[in-house]
Amino acid sequence: MSPAGGTYLSGTTVTLTATAAAGWHFNRWEGALVGSTNPATLLMDANKAVTAVFVQDQYALGLTVAAKAA
């Protein structure tokens, strides 16, 4: 997530961007941000904590078993 954090003056608007690693995708924000808009903006008017939630990509595998007569 960028920026990684820090201290901001009151009234500053911070743009947060969640970047997923390979095999993962961004799902939602939690804490002082809610929703799934990415990037998202946050007005600094108090101390805040934000969590970016990522979900691992999953793919279905279908298998077929075939019997072969001798």
Backbone atoms as SQL, in Angstrom:
CREATE TABLE atoms (id INTEGER PRIMARY KEY, chain TEXT, resi INTEGER, resn TEXT, atom TEXT, x REAL, y REAL, z REAL);
INSERT INTO atoms VALUES
  (1, 'A', 1, 'MET', 'N', 0.868, -1.163, 0.000),
  (2, 'A', 1, 'MET', 'CA', 0.000, 0.000, 0.000),
  (3, 'A', 1, 'MET', 'C', 0.911, 1.221, 0.000),
  (4, 'A', 2, 'SER', 'N', 0.534, 2.191, -0.769),
  (5, 'A', 2, 'SER', 'CA', 1.318, 3.422, -0.749),
  (6, 'A', 2, 'SER', 'C', 0.379, 4.609, -0.539),
  (7, 'A', 3, 'PRO', 'N', 0.784, 5.605, 0.197),
  (8, 'A', 3, 'PRO', 'CA', 2.058, 5.627, 0.909),
  (9, 'A', 3, 'PRO', 'C', 2.045, 4.663, 2.095),
  (10, 'A', 4, 'ALA', 'N', 3.218, 4.383, 2.651),
  (11, 'A', 4, 'ALA', 'CA', 3.340, 3.411, 3.736),
  (12, 'A', 4, 'ALA', 'C', 2.829, 3.945, 5.068),
  (13, 'A', 5, 'GLY', 'N', 2.572, 5.214, 5.164),
  (14, 'A', 5, 'GLY', 'CA', 2.110, 5.816, 6.415),
  (15, 'A', 5, 'GLY', 'C', 2.859, 7.105, 6.630),
  (16, 'A', 6, 'GLY', 'N', 2.758, 7.649, 7.808),
  (17, 'A', 6, 'GLY', 'CA', 3.472, 8.870, 8.106),
  (18, 'A', 6, 'GLY', 'C', 2.615, 9.854, 8.864),
  (19, 'A', 7, 'THR', 'N', 3.109, 11.056, 8.965),
  (20, 'A', 7, 'THR', 'CA', 2.426, 12.134, 9.672),
  (21, 'A', 7, 'THR', 'C', 2.029, 13.201, 8.665),
  (22, 'A', 8, 'TYR', 'N', 0.791, 13.656, 8.760),
  (23, 'A', 8, 'TYR', 'CA', 0.258, 14.643, 7.824),
  (24, 'A', 8, 'TYR', 'C', -0.370, 15.794, 8.583),
  (25, 'A', 9, 'LEU', 'N', -0.310, 16.972, 8.017),
  (26, 'A', 9, 'LEU', 'CA', -0.955, 18.135, 8.601),
  (27, 'A', 9, 'LEU', 'C', -2.471, 17.984, 8.529),
  (28, 'A', 10, 'SER', 'N', -3.157, 18.533, 9.515),
  (29, 'A', 10, 'SER', 'CA', -4.615, 18.524, 9.522),
  (30, 'A', 10, 'SER', 'C', -5.133, 19.162, 8.239),
  (31, 'A', 11, 'GLY', 'N', -6.129, 18.520, 7.618),
  (32, 'A', 11, 'GLY', 'CA', -6.711, 19.030, 6.386),
  (33, 'A', 11, 'GLY', 'C', -6.082, 18.483, 5.128),
  (34, 'A', 12, 'THR', 'N', -4.983, 17.731, 5.271),
  (35, 'A', 12, 'THR', 'CA', -4.325, 17.133, 4.106),
  (36, 'A', 12, 'THR', 'C', -5.163, 15.974, 3.584),
  (37, 'A', 13, 'THR', 'N', -5.285, 15.882, 2.274),
  (38, 'A', 13, 'THR', 'CA', -5.936, 14.739, 1.646),
  (39, 'A', 13, 'THR', 'C', -4.848, 13.794, 1.154),
  (40, 'A', 14, 'VAL', 'N', -4.913, 12.548, 1.605),
  (41, 'A', 14, 'VAL', 'CA', -3.924, 11.534, 1.249),
  (42, 'A', 14, 'VAL', 'C', -4.578, 10.544, 0.298),
  (43, 'A', 15, 'THR', 'N', -3.907, 10.229, -0.794),
  (44, 'A', 15, 'THR', 'CA', -4.398, 9.215, -1.726),
  (45, 'A', 15, 'THR', 'C', -3.697, 7.906, -1.420),
  (46, 'A', 16, 'LEU', 'N', -4.486, 6.877, -1.113),
  (47, 'A', 16, 'LEU', 'CA', -3.961, 5.550, -0.808),
  (48, 'A', 16, 'LEU', 'C', -4.193, 4.633, -2.004),
  (49, 'A', 17, 'THR', 'N', -3.162, 3.895, -2.364),
  (50, 'A', 17, 'THR', 'CA', -3.249, 2.938, -3.470),
  (51, 'A', 17, 'THR', 'C', -2.821, 1.569, -2.981),
  (52, 'A', 18, 'ALA', 'N', -3.684, 0.588, -3.148),
  (53, 'A', 18, 'ALA', 'CA', -3.382, -0.792, -2.772),
  (54, 'A', 18, 'ALA', 'C', -2.911, -1.528, -4.018),
  (55, 'A', 19, 'THR', 'N', -1.710, -2.103, -3.950),
  (56, 'A', 19, 'THR', 'CA', -1.142, -2.831, -5.081),
  (57, 'A', 19, 'THR', 'C', -0.949, -4.287, -4.687),
  (58, 'A', 20, 'ALA', 'N', -1.630, -5.170, -5.379),
  (59, 'A', 20, 'ALA', 'CA', -1.579, -6.593, -5.047),
  (60, 'A', 20, 'ALA', 'C', -0.334, -7.250, -5.621),
  (61, 'A', 21, 'ALA', 'N', 0.188, -8.221, -4.881),
  (62, 'A', 21, 'ALA', 'CA', 1.288, -9.054, -5.372),
  (63, 'A', 21, 'ALA', 'C', 0.725, -10.057, -6.372),
  (64, 'A', 22, 'ALA', 'N', 1.597, -10.669, -7.148),
  (65, 'A', 22, 'ALA', 'CA', 1.179, -11.682, -8.122),
  (66, 'A', 22, 'ALA', 'C', 0.390, -12.780, -7.414),
  (67, 'A', 23, 'GLY', 'N', -0.740, -13.161, -8.000),
  (68, 'A', 23, 'GLY', 'CA', -1.569, -14.220, -7.432),
  (69, 'A', 23, 'GLY', 'C', -2.582, -13.722, -6.408),
  (70, 'A', 24, 'TRP', 'N', -2.645, -12.421, -6.215),
  (71, 'A', 24, 'TRP', 'CA', -3.569, -11.818, -5.258),
  (72, 'A', 24, 'TRP', 'C', -4.307, -10.657, -5.926),
  (73, 'A', 25, 'HIS', 'N', -5.463, -10.275, -5.376),
  (74, 'A', 25, 'HIS', 'CA', -6.151, -9.077, -5.857),
  (75, 'A', 25, 'HIS', 'C', -6.708, -8.295, -4.668),
  (76, 'A', 26, 'PHE', 'N', -6.772, -6.981, -4.860),
  (77, 'A', 26, 'PHE', 'CA', -7.311, -6.103, -3.822),
  (78, 'A', 26, 'PHE', 'C', -8.801, -6.363, -3.680),
  (79, 'A', 27, 'ASN', 'N', -9.265, -6.456, -2.413),
  (80, 'A', 27, 'ASN', 'CA', -10.675, -6.734, -2.154),
  (81, 'A', 27, 'ASN', 'C', -11.403, -5.527, -1.577),
  (82, 'A', 28, 'ARG', 'N', -10.830, -4.928, -0.503),
  (83, 'A', 28, 'ARG', 'CA', -11.538, -3.817, 0.155),
  (84, 'A', 28, 'ARG', 'C', -10.622, -3.123, 1.161),
  (85, 'A', 29, 'TRP', 'N', -11.097, -1.959, 1.602),
  (86, 'A', 29, 'TRP', 'CA', -10.454, -1.221, 2.688),
  (87, 'A', 29, 'TRP', 'C', -11.207, -1.499, 3.979),
  (88, 'A', 30, 'GLU', 'N', -10.488, -1.448, 5.101),
  (89, 'A', 30, 'GLU', 'CA', -11.108, -1.533, 6.424),
  (90, 'A', 30, 'GLU', 'C', -10.506, -0.460, 7.319),
  (91, 'A', 31, 'GLY', 'N', -11.220, -0.108, 8.366),
  (92, 'A', 31, 'GLY', 'CA', -10.742, 0.913, 9.294),
  (93, 'A', 31, 'GLY', 'C', -11.311, 2.267, 8.929),
  (94, 'A', 32, 'ALA', 'N', -10.440, 3.262, 8.789),
  (95, 'A', 32, 'ALA', 'CA', -10.883, 4.621, 8.494),
  (96, 'A', 32, 'ALA', 'C', -11.386, 4.781, 7.063),
  (97, 'A', 33, 'LEU', 'N', -11.146, 3.792, 6.213),
  (98, 'A', 33, 'LEU', 'CA', -11.700, 3.759, 4.848),
  (99, 'A', 33, 'LEU', 'C', -12.571, 2.527, 4.720),
  (100, 'A', 34, 'VAL', 'N', -13.659, 2.628, 3.996),
  (101, 'A', 34, 'VAL', 'CA', -14.494, 1.467, 3.700),
  (102, 'A', 34, 'VAL', 'C', -14.785, 1.463, 2.209),
  (103, 'A', 35, 'GLY', 'N', -15.086, 0.294, 1.687),
  (104, 'A', 35, 'GLY', 'CA', -15.395, 0.171, 0.268),
  (105, 'A', 35, 'GLY', 'C', -14.235, -0.430, -0.493),
  (106, 'A', 36, 'SER', 'N', -14.366, -0.433, -1.804),
  (107, 'A', 36, 'SER', 'CA', -13.353, -1.072, -2.644),
  (108, 'A', 36, 'SER', 'C', -12.788, -0.136, -3.710),
  (109, 'A', 37, 'THR', 'N', -13.039, 1.168, -3.570),
  (110, 'A', 37, 'THR', 'CA', -12.469, 2.123, -4.514),
  (111, 'A', 37, 'THR', 'C', -10.954, 2.142, -4.344),
  (112, 'A', 38, 'ASN', 'N', -10.237, 2.005, -5.432),
  (113, 'A', 38, 'ASN', 'CA', -8.775, 1.958, -5.381),
  (114, 'A', 38, 'ASN', 'C', -8.212, 2.637, -6.618),
  (115, 'A', 39, 'PRO', 'N', -7.473, 3.738, -6.460),
  (116, 'A', 39, 'PRO', 'CA', -7.059, 4.349, -5.202),
  (117, 'A', 39, 'PRO', 'C', -8.211, 5.074, -4.511),
  (118, 'A', 40, 'ALA', 'N', -7.978, 5.365, -3.227),
  (119, 'A', 40, 'ALA', 'CA', -8.987, 6.051, -2.415),
  (120, 'A', 40, 'ALA', 'C', -8.331, 7.239, -1.716),
  (121, 'A', 41, 'THR', 'N', -9.144, 8.233, -1.366),
  (122, 'A', 41, 'THR', 'CA', -8.608, 9.403, -0.666),
  (123, 'A', 41, 'THR', 'C', -9.124, 9.436, 0.762),
  (124, 'A', 42, 'LEU', 'N', -8.292, 10.009, 1.613),
  (125, 'A', 42, 'LEU', 'CA', -8.594, 10.078, 3.033),
  (126, 'A', 42, 'LEU', 'C', -8.235, 11.471, 3.533),
  (127, 'A', 43, 'LEU', 'N', -9.183, 12.146, 4.179),
  (128, 'A', 43, 'LEU', 'CA', -8.932, 13.468, 4.743),
  (129, 'A', 43, 'LEU', 'C', -8.353, 13.294, 6.140),
  (130, 'A', 44, 'MET', 'N', -7.192, 13.872, 6.375),
  (131, 'A', 44, 'MET', 'CA', -6.541, 13.762, 7.675),
  (132, 'A', 44, 'MET', 'C', -7.067, 14.850, 8.603),
  (133, 'A', 45, 'ASP', 'N', -7.998, 14.445, 9.477),
  (134, 'A', 45, 'ASP', 'CA', -8.552, 15.357, 10.465),
  (135, 'A', 45, 'ASP', 'C', -8.433, 14.775, 11.871),
  (136, 'A', 46, 'ALA', 'N', -7.733, 13.621, 11.972),
  (137, 'A', 46, 'ALA', 'CA', -7.474, 12.924, 13.231),
  (138, 'A', 46, 'ALA', 'C', -6.490, 11.799, 12.922),
  (139, 'A', 47, 'ASN', 'N', -6.000, 11.121, 13.965),
  (140, 'A', 47, 'ASN', 'CA', -5.185, 9.924, 13.739),
  (141, 'A', 47, 'ASN', 'C', -6.080, 8.859, 13.112),
  (142, 'A', 48, 'LYS', 'N', -5.574, 8.148, 12.123),
  (143, 'A', 48, 'LYS', 'CA', -6.388, 7.148, 11.425),
  (144, 'A', 48, 'LYS', 'C', -5.555, 5.903, 11.140),
  (145, 'A', 49, 'ALA', 'N', -6.237, 4.774, 11.055),
  (146, 'A', 49, 'ALA', 'CA', -5.610, 3.511, 10.678),
  (147, 'A', 49, 'ALA', 'C', -6.435, 2.899, 9.553),
  (148, 'A', 50, 'VAL', 'N', -5.756, 2.410, 8.535),
  (149, 'A', 50, 'VAL', 'CA', -6.415, 1.809, 7.370),
  (150, 'A', 50, 'VAL', 'C', -5.757, 0.470, 7.082),
  (151, 'A', 51, 'THR', 'N', -6.568, -0.513, 6.731),
  (152, 'A', 51, 'THR', 'CA', -6.074, -1.830, 6.323),
  (153, 'A', 51, 'THR', 'C', -6.538, -2.108, 4.904),
  (154, 'A', 52, 'ALA', 'N', -5.611, -2.514, 4.046),
  (155, 'A', 52, 'ALA', 'CA', -5.957, -2.969, 2.701),
  (156, 'A', 52, 'ALA', 'C', -6.094, -4.494, 2.762),
  (157, 'A', 53, 'VAL', 'N', -7.245, -5.005, 2.352),
  (158, 'A', 53, 'VAL', 'CA', -7.508, -6.446, 2.401),
  (159, 'A', 53, 'VAL', 'C', -7.320, -7.024, 1.005),
  (160, 'A', 54, 'PHE', 'N', -6.484, -8.052, 0.909),
  (161, 'A', 54, 'PHE', 'CA', -6.216, -8.735, -0.351),
  (162, 'A', 54, 'PHE', 'C', -6.722, -10.162, -0.266),
  (163, 'A', 55, 'VAL', 'N', -7.113, -10.721, -1.405),
  (164, 'A', 55, 'VAL', 'CA', -7.614, -12.091, -1.483),
  (165, 'A', 55, 'VAL', 'C', -6.772, -12.838, -2.508),
  (166, 'A', 56, 'GLN', 'N', -6.406, -14.057, -2.162),
  (167, 'A', 56, 'GLN', 'CA', -5.607, -14.866, -3.082),
  (168, 'A', 56, 'GLN', 'C', -6.477, -15.339, -4.242),
  (169, 'A', 57, 'ASP', 'N', -5.936, -15.213, -5.458),
  (170, 'A', 57, 'ASP', 'CA', -6.654, -15.694, -6.635),
  (171, 'A', 57, 'ASP', 'C', -6.795, -17.211, -6.543),
  (172, 'A', 58, 'GLN', 'N', -7.965, -17.699, -6.890),
  (173, 'A', 58, 'GLN', 'CA', -8.205, -19.137, -6.870),
  (174, 'A', 58, 'GLN', 'C', -8.817, -19.553, -8.196),
  (175, 'A', 59, 'TYR', 'N', -8.439, -20.714, -8.646),
  (176, 'A', 59, 'TYR', 'CA', -8.941, -21.242, -9.908),
  (177, 'A', 59, 'TYR', 'C', -9.427, -22.665, -9.686),
  (178, 'A', 60, 'ALA', 'N', -10.557, -23.001, -10.298),
  (179, 'A', 60, 'ALA', 'CA', -11.123, -24.349, -10.164),
  (180, 'A', 60, 'ALA', 'C', -10.413, -25.306, -11.112),
  (181, 'A', 61, 'LEU', 'N', -10.265, -26.526, -10.676),
  (182, 'A', 61, 'LEU', 'CA', -9.684, -27.583, -11.506),
  (183, 'A', 61, 'LEU', 'C', -10.703, -28.698, -11.609),
  (184, 'A', 62, 'GLY', 'N', -11.162, -28.972, -12.809),
  (185, 'A', 62, 'GLY', 'CA', -12.083, -30.071, -13.035),
  (186, 'A', 62, 'GLY', 'C', -11.304, -31.289, -13.526),
  (187, 'A', 63, 'LEU', 'N', -11.600, -32.449, -12.974),
  (188, 'A', 63, 'LEU', 'CA', -10.909, -33.683, -13.357),
  (189, 'A', 63, 'LEU', 'C', -11.912, -34.689, -13.881),
  (190, 'A', 64, 'THR', 'N', -11.498, -35.428, -14.891),
  (191, 'A', 64, 'THR', 'CA', -12.299, -36.520, -15.433),
  (192, 'A', 64, 'THR', 'C', -11.479, -37.794, -15.360),
  (193, 'A', 65, 'VAL', 'N', -12.077, -38.835, -14.825),
  (194, 'A', 65, 'VAL', 'CA', -11.401, -40.125, -14.737),
  (195, 'A', 65, 'VAL', 'C', -12.001, -41.008, -15.834),
  (196, 'A', 66, 'ALA', 'N', -11.131, -41.527, -16.678),
  (197, 'A', 66, 'ALA', 'CA', -11.581, -42.393, -17.764),
  (198, 'A', 66, 'ALA', 'C', -11.032, -43.799, -17.539),
  (199, 'A', 67, 'ALA', 'N', -11.898, -44.777, -17.625),
  (200, 'A', 67, 'ALA', 'CA', -11.472, -46.172, -17.477),
  (201, 'A', 67, 'ALA', 'C', -11.171, -46.701, -18.882),
  (202, 'A', 68, 'LYS', 'N', -10.064, -47.414, -18.997),
  (203, 'A', 68, 'LYS', 'CA', -9.681, -47.970, -20.279),
  (204, 'A', 68, 'LYS', 'C', -9.799, -49.507, -20.216),
  (205, 'A', 69, 'ALA', 'N', -10.565, -50.073, -21.129),
  (206, 'A', 69, 'ALA', 'CA', -10.728, -51.526, -21.149),
  (207, 'A', 69, 'ALA', 'C', -9.447, -52.182, -21.629),
  (208, 'A', 70, 'ALA', 'N', -9.142, -53.357, -21.041),
  (209, 'A', 70, 'ALA', 'CA', -7.905, -54.072, -21.416),
  (210, 'A', 70, 'ALA', 'C', -8.092, -54.881, -22.675);
